[in-house]
Structures are given as C-alpha cells and as structure tokens.
Amino acid sequence: MIMTIMDLNRIKSICFIVALLFFPSAFAESKNTDSHPFIVSGVIKNSGNAELIKQFTRFIANESGYPLHVVYVNTYSQLSRRLHNDPYAIGWTSGTPYVQDYQSYGQQLIAVPLYHDKPTYHSVILTRHDQTEKTLADFKGKVLAYSDPRSNSGFLSPKFALHQQGINIKQHFRLLINAGNHEGSIESLLSGIADVAAIDEYVWEAYYKADPNALTLLREVERMGPYPFTPIVAGNKVSNTNIEKILLALNTMHNSEEGEKILLEFSLDGFVGKQPMFFQPIKDMLNAVDLDSGI
C-alpha cells in the first residue's frame, strides 16, 4: 500500500517549502514575457527560501544574457512536463528524471553542482534512535517514507539496493509513504509515522545544521552511492550558444562576490560541466528495475 502525506506541518527550518509545494502558483515570480522559465521543484536545500532562488535565477540570467524567471512545481514529473512543453526552459532536476527525459526527448545537460568539492552525493537511510535495525532490508513489515517516486536518492536508490538482494520494495514494507519532499520524509520519522526513510544527504546535512536536535533523535543506518548530483538542465531547443553561456556563468560563480554569496547560502562549492555519460550509474539502475512496479 502507498499513502501520500498531505499535511506535514512540523517542518521547522524549511517550513515554507510546504506552501511552495502545494501552492506553487502563489510563488511564481513576476516575469517579462520575453523571459524563459527556470523550473524548480521543492527538493533542493533551502528551496523554501524563495528570495535565494530568485537571486540565483537573476544571477544566471544576468551573467549569461538568457532571460529567466522562476517557476515552482510540485514534483519531478511536473518539472519534466514543463521542460518538455517549453523547450526553451531551464530547470534544476534530479538524476533519475534527467536520464529518462534525455532518452525520451533530448533534454540537455548544462551543469552539475559541487557538493564538498565533488559532483556526487549519497542516499542516506535514516531511522530513529529507538529502532534497532542495521540495514534497510532489516525493516521488513515496517513503514518507509520517500520524497518522490522519481527521486534518485529517495526512491530509486533504495529500490535498486533491495532489488539486488532479491527483495520487492512494495512487498517488503507494510506501507510506503510519499512524503512529497525529503524534509517531509525526515518529519515522518520524527513524528513516528514512518520507521525508515531514504534521504538526499545534501538535504539531510542542511536539515540537521538548521536543527541540531534532529541528530539526537535520528541516526544513519547506511549510505548508498555515490551518485551523480542533481543537474541543471535545458529544454531541447535551447541553443548550444546559450547553454555554453549559462555553463560559463555557473562555472565562474565563485569569481564574483554575488556568486560566492549564493553558493555559500546553498552550501555548494560551485558547478561543473559534465557529459550525459556521467549519469550512467543512474541509467544502469533504471535499466535494472521498474520504477512503476515493486521490482
């Protein structure tokens, strides 16, 4: 059984994200009709900080000369549809939808963030300190929270890990809870709704830095990865010239006071250009499992 949590009101440091996720139109930035969408889902650190996202978008637009305005969406599937329907849009997505969208309609890769000076991250399996399980597989018959059915760290990674052990994720757990975002998954653990969750380590680090008490309540069971980090992408009609300009703006962010400040707020070290083959590990996982089924 899969259940969706629609009311996760305990989020502290990033509580604005709930409103952002469920009422995205209320946070759409006023735009010039000649500008293009920069599409963001609520799954990156401080995505609830609308002003920071706007600063980042304006920085890219000003430095690259490619006019942009912010558009928030609820899920990766909505982000993919927006990028498909507006081939001149830019977006910040996850590895799983990027691989799928690159294969299906030629979505273009621009850059990958550097986290702790690396373009990779892990999926972190978390539980409460009162739970005794040692691995994800040990939670048989319990409740798993995940962020999005197309999240690499939140769903594909744990599903693939269990698949390698001959375990069907939908049969293994008593309940799968779609918490809507990684913060929601963390809150599901803290509230006792879920027993275990797969979390983007970048979001988890941001969460416990903002709320150190979370470290006294939750513990890390295991890590999976590393995986290619969440990419900046473009629709399939954005020209190579504009992609190169946007990449240059991202690559050189640390050279300006404004860019350095934005990176610091994001807790990122920069951005780097990569080729589609960089995401081969995620493609291999997708080839091994069916996201829509338990296997």
N, C-alpha and C positions, 0 to 999 in steps of 0.2 A: 504494500500500500504506500502511496506517495501523498503527502499532505503539504499544503503551502501555508506558511505563517504569514498572515496579513497584518498583524499588529505586534510589532516588536518595539515597544516604547521605552525600553530601558537603555537604549544606546546613549552613552554619555559624551565622549569626546567628539563623536562624529554623528550626533543625533539628527542633524539637519539632513542627513542622507535619506532618511525615511520619506520626508516630504519631497525631496528631489526625485526619488524613485517612483513614487506613486502619483505625483502631480508634476511631471516634467514640463508641461506647457507653462506652468506658473513661473518657471525659472529660465525660460528661453530669453536670451539676450536680444534686445532690440537690434535690428540689423539693417544694413544697407542692402537694397535689392540686388546690387551687383556683387555682394559677397557670397561666399560658399559656406556650408555648414562644417563646423568642427564638432563631430558627434562623439559624445562621451557617455558611457554607462557608469553606474554607481559602484564600480568595483576597483577603483584605484584609490590610493591613500589620499585622504582629505578631499575626496570627490564631493563631500558636503560643503566644502568651502568654495562657494560659487565665485567669490571675488578672485581667488587664486587661479581657478580655471580660466576666468576671463583674462587675467593678466597673462597667463601662459599663451592663450589664443591670440591676444593682441600682439604679444612679442613675436610669435611665429609670423603673423600677418605683416607686421611692420618690417621685420628683418628680411622676409622672403619676397615681399611685394604681392603676395597671394591673399586677397581679402577674405577674412574668415569671421564667422560669428558662432557662438556656442549653441549647440542643441543637445539637450539631455534626453536619454532614452532609458527605459526600464530594464531591458535585458539585452544580452548579446544578439539574440535573434532579431530584435527590433533594430539594433545597430547595423546588423548585416543588411536588413531590408532597406534601411535608409541609404546606406552606401551603394546598394545595388540600384535603387531608384534614382539616386542623384550621383551620377558617375563623376561629378566634379568635386564631390565632398571629400573631406579628410576625417579620419577617425582614430580613436585610441581604443584598441580592442584586445582580445586575448589570443593566445596562440592557436587554440582549437578553432574558433571561427575564422581566423585568418587563413589557416591551412584549407579549410573547407571552402571559403569564399575565393581563394586564389585558384583552386581547382575548378570551381563551378563557373566563375565569370571573370577571372583575371584581376581580382583585387591586387593592388600594387603595394609592395612593402617599401616604406620610407626609412624608418629607423627603429632601433631597439634601445630602451633605457639601460643605463648602467647602474646597477644596484650593488653597493660595496665593490665598486670598480669592475663589476662583471655583468655581462648581458644575460645573466641567468638568475633563476630563483628556485625555491623548493616549494613543494606542497607539504605542509606541516599537519600531522594528525594530532589533534588536541582532545583531552578529556579532563574531567575534574579530578582533583587530588584524591577523592574518596573512591575512585574507580581503580581496580587492581590489574586490569588488562595490560599486556605488554606489547601487543601488535594490533593492527586494525582487524585482522582476522579473528582475534580473540573476542570481539564484540558481537558474536553471533546471537541473534534474537533480540538485539538492542536497537536503539534509535540513532540513526546517522543524519546529521544536518549537512547540507551542501548549499553553495551560493547560487548556482545557476547550472542548468543541465548541459550548457556548452562551456562551462568553465574548465580550464585545463587543471588547475590546482585543486579546485573544489569538487570536481566530479570525474573527469576523465582519468586523472592520475590514480585516485583510489580504486576506480572501477578496473583499470588495467592491472593494478597490483593484485587485486583479488582474482582477476581472470587468470593471471599467471599461476595462481595456486589452485585453479580449477573451481573457483567459487563464483556463483551467480550473485551479483550485488543485490538484486531485488528479492532474492530468496533468503539471502544471508541475514538481512536485518529485518526486525519486526516492522520498522517504519522508516521511510526516507522522507525527510522534511526539506522542502525547497524554501530556504530562509530568505531568498531574494538577493542577498549580498553576503560577503564574508563577515561583516560586522554582525549581521543577523545570525549567522551560524555561531559566532562566539557568544552572543547573547542567549542563544538557545541552550548552550552548555551551562552558562552561568545561572539561568533560571531553572535548570533541571528538566527542560523539555526534551533535550537531546542528551545522549550519553557520549557521543563522539562526533567530531567534525573534521573535515579536511579544509585547511585554511591556507591562503596565499601568505607565505612568510613575510612578505613586504607589508601586507595589511596587519598581520599579527604583531609585527615589531612596532608599527605605528600605534596600534591599539594599546599595547602594554606600556609604551613610553608615555602615552597620554593618561593611562590609568594603571599605575604600577600594581595596584591591588589585584589586578587580573592574574598576575604571576603567582600570587599566594593561593588562588582558587583553581587555576588551571595548570596542567602540566603537558609537556610534549611527550607523545607516545613514540612516534617515529617520524622520519623525514623521507620524502620521495623526490627524486630528481638528481641533479639539477635539470631544469628545463629552460628553453628559450623564453625570455621575459616578454611582457605584454607590448606589442608593437604599435607604432604609429603607422597608419596605412592610408592609402588613397584609392578613390574610385578609379575605374579602368579607363576614364577619359582625361584624367589629369595628365598634362604633358610631361615628358621627361625633363624638359627645362624647368618647369615649376617644381617637380619632385626634387631635382638637384638643388634648387634654391631653398626649399624647405629643409632638406637634409643639411645643407650648409648652415642654416640658421640654428638647427638643433645641435649640430656638431660643435659650433663655436659659442654656445650659450655661456659657457664658463668664462669667456673672454670679456664679458661686459658685466658691469655691476648689477644691472637689472636681471640679466640671465642667471647670474650666480645666485642672486637672492631667490629667484623662483626655484632653482634646483635645490637650494637649501630647504625651502619650505616643503618641497616634495620629498626630501630625504633621498635624492638621487644624485649621482656623480656626473651625469651627462647623458648623451645619446650617441649611438654609433650606427653607421650604415651596415646592413647585412644583406646577403642574398637569400632567396627563398629556401635554398637547401639548408640554411641554418635551422629551419624548423622541421627538419627530417625526423627527429625523435618524436615529435608530436604526431606527425604523419604516420609513423610506424605504429604508434599506439592506436590511432584511429583505424588503421587497417586491420588491427588485431581484434578490436571489439566493436560492437554495435551500440552506439550511444542511446538508441531508442529502445533497446531491449536490455535484459539483465546480463547478457553475455558479450 
